[in-house]
Amino acid sequence: MGRAYRTLVLKYPLEKLQPETAEKVAQLLKVQEEFRRWAWEWARSGGKTPLPEQRPLKYFAKEFLHAAKALEWLKDRVIRHGLKPPLVFDAQLRLDNERDVSMGVLVDLPRREVRIRKWGGNTIALLLSEGAVRWINERVEEGGRLVFATAWVGRSRRNRAVALYVALAFRREVAPIQPRRLLVVDFNALHNGVVWAVVEERRILQRGVLRPHIYKIIRLQREISQLDSLCAKKGNPRTCRQAASAKSRLWRLLRQWEDGTAKKIVQLALRYKAAIVADVPGDESMRELKESRYSADRKVFLNFGRLRRRVKGLAEWHGVAYREERLYSTICPVCGAKMEEEPNRRVKCRCGFTAHRDEVPALWAVKRYKELLPSFSTCLLVAAESI
């Protein structure tokens, strides 16, 4: 048995909060900055700085160290990579009328709210959306348990607006599935689709392609480009709000497709008892693509990093083995020579082999089947999702 995590991230824009709640969030930000100063000293000392004496900093330091012990990557990113840590709270999930045990965060499903406490000020009460309640109930039905929560004040990467973020971390015990087959997933630019194939020794059992709604994405991109241009030239607040709204619609469209696609891929892996082999382009390949023929409004199709993380996290939650392996698409699986690229994404080798380039990685997986199948390890990490 192993431990798997899934994390729900809730976002509360400061401008949409009640004034008294927004004032509490401003005070929480001061506590956050004080805690991060201690965390910086702790990281610089290699984890040897003692706990602060005053509350609530002592509480946050203890909870942070507890979380870092359970999640080794958290400690590593703070010490080695300078990650600014969030405020970590112990947490309780109330499903019915259970007694309040005075933890830092109380997730109260009957009241549809999250309460943040123990931060040095009065309780911050935040509403839970129907989507968040549904997500939590689904995790509980799957055997998940709320183990801790984090909160931080920061700026949105999309529009730089200040917001309060609350993350709820659920954990469950999961038995890794012993794979009998391989599910090869080729992450392409999204307009080419995510190509998958179920591979058994010496053969491909089934293939498929998962694509987003390309027309809607392009239409939204053009609308955003026009509105951004008008906003920059005229500075009309209404036009600028329309541009921000269009960007939010595009983000939601992509997120819904990514979530649905990740779910389909993991369901395929469960159905076929397959380990997932993800063929992801390397950093150099992605840099060449982004600097090449792709226009600015089409580069959104190259952003499949979140989809990859969603597939990985969802696979680990269900005990499905996952690894990323570079499988060739322009190297011949018959003779190993470099193939010529032809129109319509086809490739041809001098030995006579020809195929659509998206079919080639699966053929390499067939060829390397006995090497790939035994090589899986089941390291279970955290998958973060947002509502």
N, C-alpha and C positions, 0 to 999 in steps of 0.2 A: 504494500500500500504506500502511496505517496500523497503529498499535500499539494493541492492546486488552489489557485486564487483567482477571483474575478473582482474587479473594482468598479463601482458605479461612481462617476464624477457628476456632481450637480453644480450648476452654474447659476449664480444670482447676481445679475448686473446691478451695480450700486444705484444707478439712476431709477431702477424700478422698485427699490425697497422703500418702505415707509421711512420718514425722516428720523424717527427715534431709533429704528434698526440700523440705518445708514450711519448714525452717530456711533453706535456700538461697534460697527465694523471698522470705523476710523480708529477707535481705541484698540481694537484687536490688531490692527496693522502695526501699531506701536509695540505691542507685545511680540508680534512676529519679528520685527526688526531686532529687538533685544535678544530674542532667542537665537536668531541667525548670527548675531555677533558671537554668542557663546559657541554655536556650532562651528563657526569659522575657526575659532581658537582651538576647539576640540579636534577639527580636521587637521589643522596645522601641526598639532602635537602628536598626530598619529593615533588619536583616541585616548590620550593620557590626561587631558584636562579634567579636573574634578567637576562634579555636579555643582551648579550654582546653589547658593543657600536660600535665596529668597523665592517665594512663590509669586506667580505661577511658573516661573522659569524652571524650578526644580522638578515640578510635575512634568512639564513638557520634555525636559532632558531625559528623565527616567523612561517616559513612554517612547521617546524616539529611540533610545538604546534598546528597549525591548523589541520594537519593530525591526530595528537593524539587525538584531540577533536572529530573528525569524527569517528576514529577507537579506541575505548577505550582499546582494547587489546594491541595496540602499546605502549600506555603510561604505561600500567600495566607491560608489558614485560621489558621495559627499567628500571622502578623503582624497580620492585620486583625481576626480574630475570637477570638483568645486560646485557640485549641485547645491542649490539653496534649498534646504529641507523645509517641508511644511510643518505646521504644528500638529503633533500626533496626540490623539485622545484615546483613552479606553472607551468602549462603546457598548451600548445595550440596545437590543431590538425588542420592542414590545409588539407582539402579534395580537394580543387580546387585552386582558386587564392584569398582566403580571405586575408585581411590585416593582416600583422604581428603586434601583439599587445605587442611585447617585453616581453614575459614571459620567465621564466628561461629555459624551454625546449620547443622547437618547433619540432613537428613531421610533417614533410613536405612530404605528400604522393606523390604529383606530381614529386618531386625530389628524392623520395625514400631515404630520409635521416632523421636522428635525429640530432638536434643541441643543444648542452649544453652550456648555457650562465649564466651570473650572478654569476660565481664562483670565480671571482677575476682575471681571465686571459682571453686570447682570446678564441673565440668560438671553441668548439670541435665538428667537423662534422663527423658523423658515418653513414655508409650505412645501409639501411633496406633491409633484404632479402625478396624474393618473399613470403616466408611462413609468415613472420611478417606482410607484407602488406595485405595478404589475411586474417590473423587473425584479424587485426584491422578493415578491411572492414566488416567482419562478425559481429563483436561486434557493429559497428555503425548501421548495418542493423537491429540488434536486439534491438536497442534503447539505446545502451550504449554511454556514453559520457566520454571523457578523463578529469579527475578531478585533478590529480597531477602525478608527476613522481618522482622517486628516482634514485640515482646513488651511487655506491660505488666501491672501488677498493679492491679486495680480491683474495684469492687463491681458485682454483677449488678443490672441495672435491674429485674429481676423480684422478687428476694427480698433484695437488698442484701447477699448473702453475698460474701465476698472470694474472688477467683479469679485465677489466672494465665491470661492470654490470649496465644495465639501466632497470628500471622497470616502465612500463606504467600502471597506475591504471585507469580502466574504471568502471563507476557506472551507474546503471539504476534503475528506479522505477519498482517494480514488485509486482503484486497482488498474495499473497499466494494461492495456489490451495487447496481447501477443500478436504481432502482425503476421498475416499469411500472404499478403500481397503488397504492392506498392501503388499509391495514388500519386501520380506525377502531376504537379501543378506548375504550369509555365506562366509566370507573371510577365505579360507584355504591356506595352502602351495600351491603355484601356480601350481605345477604339478598335484595336485588333482582338480584344477579348482575352479573358483568362482561359487558357486551354488546359483541359485535364484529361488524364487517361489512366485507367485501371490496368496495372501490369501484373501478369502472372509469369511464371517461368516460361520462357520461349514465346510468349504471345501477349497481345493487347486485348483485354476483354471488352472494354467499352471506352468511347471517347466522347467529349463534349466541349462546348465553348460557352462561356458566360460573359455577356456583354451588357454594359449600361445602356441607357436610352441616349444614344449619340446625338440625335436631332435636338432633343431637349437641352442637352448640355451646350451644344454649339449655339443654339438660339439664346440661352441665358448668357453665355460668354459675350455674344455680340451686344446684347442689351446692356450688360455691365460696362463694356468698353465705351458705348455711346454715353451712358449716364456719367461715368467717371470723367469723360472728356468735358461734358457740359458743366459738371460740378467744379472742375478745375478752372474752366474759363470764366464762368459767371458767379460761382460761389453761392448759388441759390440753395438755401437750406432744404427746401422740398426736394430738389433734384438730388442732393447729396443723400438725403434719407432714402430716396428711391434706389439709389446705387447700393447703399448698404443693405436694403431689403432684398434686392436681386442677388447679392452675394450670399446672403443667408439662405435663400431658396436653392441656390446652386450647391451650397455646402450640405443642406439637408438632403437634396437629391442624391448626391454622391454618397453620403453617409448611409442612407437607407439601402442603396445598392450594395455597398461594401458589407453591411451587416447581413443582408440576405444572402449574398454570395458566400461569405465565410460560413454561414450556417449550412448552406447546400454542400459545400466542400467537406465539412466535417461529417455531415450526415452520410455522404458517399463513403468516407473512410470507415465509419461505423458499420455501414451495410456490408461492405466488402471485407471487413476486418483487415484494413490496409493501413500501413504507415504512410505518412505524407512526405513526399520528397518535393520541396519547393525549389524550382529553378528561378533564381532571382538575378537580374543583371548586376554586375559589379559596379562599384562607384565610378570607375573610369568609363565604363560603357554608358552609364547614365549621364555623365558629364558631356560625353561626345554627342549623345542624343539631344540634350538640352541646348547645346551650342550649334546644332546642325540646322536642318531644314524646318524644324518646328516653329511655327509662328507663335507669338506670345499668347494668343488666345487658345492655342491648342496644347500648350505645355501642361495644362491641367490633366491631360490624359497620361502624363508620365508620373503623376503622383499616386503611386500604388503602395506607398509605405504603410499607411494605416490599414489597408486591406491585408497586407502581409502580417502585420501585428495582430489583427483580429483573428485571422486563421490560426496563427500560432497559439494565441491565448485560449481560443475556444477548443482547439485540439487538446491542449494540456488539461483543461477543465474536464474533458471527457475521457482522459486516459489514452488518447491517440498519440502515438509516437510521431515526432516531427523533426525534420532537419532540413537545412538549406544546402543544396548541392548544385554546383554549376554543371549543367548538362548542355552539350553543344547543340547549336542549331544550324551552324554553317560548316561543321566538320562531318565528313561522310561517315556514317555508322558501319559502312561495309569495308572500306579500305583505309579510312583515317585521313584522307587528303582534304585539303581546303576546297570547299565547293564554290562555284560561281553563283551569284545571286541574279535571278531572272525577274521579269515583271510579275506582278500579282503575288509577291512574297514566295515565289518558288525558288528552289535551289537545285543545282545540277552538278554532278561530279563527272570527272573524266572517265571513271570506271563504268559509267552508264546509269548509276543510281540517280533518281530524281524524285522530288517530293515537295510538298508545301513545307516551308521552314518550321511552322508550328507543330508539325508531326515528328520532327527529327528528335527533340529531347526524349520523347517516349520511347523511340527506337533505341536510343542510347541507354535508357533505363532497362530495357529488355536485355541488351547486351551485357550490362553491368549488374544484372539482377542478383546473382549469387554474392557479389561484393557488397551491394547496398543493403539488402534485407537484414543481414545479421548485425549491421553496424549501428543500430539505433540505441540511443540511451533515452531515458524518460525523465529529463530534468524539468520539473514543474515550476513555472514562474507566475508572474502577475499579469493579468490581462485587464487593461483599463478601458472602460466604456463610458460614454457620456449620454446624458439625457437632456 
